[in-house]
Amino acid sequence: MPHLLILLVSILLVAGCSTTDTEKGPEAGKPAPAKRWAPRPGTPWQWQLDGRVDPRTDVPVYDIDGFENTAADVARLHRDGRKVICYINAGAWEDFRPDSDTFPSSVLGRPNGWDGERWLDIRRLDVLGPLMAKRFDMCRTKGFDAVEPDLLDGYLNDTGFPLRAGDQLTYNRLIARLAHDRGMSVGLKNDLPQVPALVGTFDFAVNEECAQYDECGSLTPFVRAGKAVLHVEYALPTEDFCAQSRRLGLSSMRKKLELGTWRQAC
């Protein structure tokens, strides 16, 4: 009997030491990191970039302008049970933004077709990285759940810079890391040729007019990975693309180009 008792005590001591060693590890006493929210395939959404948000659309996800909306606007949507995405232009300079003077002229390229906008030299990570980090800090401070960085496909356009696909991959991965480091999810905006390379890096996709150009199939890797594709068409009526959208699992709607409150959902 004494020998059995000694054996039991030894086992308990070893088990106790194992538990104590684990608790003294680098993560001991720290709460587990919160899991980032990300939209699932088929999630209805509203995309309003024209002015401050109108919260009356009954959908679970809003994508709104990060500069033009306040922390109170985001909090209002949260109280209504919405998740909120912060729209930020990551690929072009905009002369109407409050931080426009912080972009040196050396990174400003050709106009991109929108008033007051010029393409950015995304090769200049040393310049653009800190500037985008400040914008993402703003999104986080206002309480946004995710970021939609626009114009992540400059290499496909006439920017004034000799951008290559590799430059875009490097920049887009930096953009995703900036969002993730701040606890926010991030969407890949358009850039369909690089979906296979970036689907593991981004948490969802945002697409314009894939149905009009017969490209929606390129986005299926996101859906297969359980990640939403937030999709809009401008010119096509809903009867021309909604059946395909439902079949592919896209979150589709028709919007007017100015991206106000009007929407026609599939």
Buried (B, 14 or more C-beta within 10 A) or exposed (E): EEEEEEEEEEEEEEEEEEEEEEEEEEEEEEEEEEEBBBBBBBBBBBBBBBBEBEBEBEBBBBBBBBBBBEEEBBEBBBEEEBBBBBBBBBBBBBEEBEEEEEBEEEBBBBBBEEEEBBBBBBBBBEBBBEBBBEBBEBBBEBBBBBBBBBBBBBBBBEBBBEBEBEBBBBBBBBBBBBBBEBEBBBBBBBBBBBBEBBBEBBBBBBBBBBBBEEBBEBBBBBBEEEBBBBBBBEEEEBEEBBEBBEEBBBBBBBBEEEBBBEBEBB
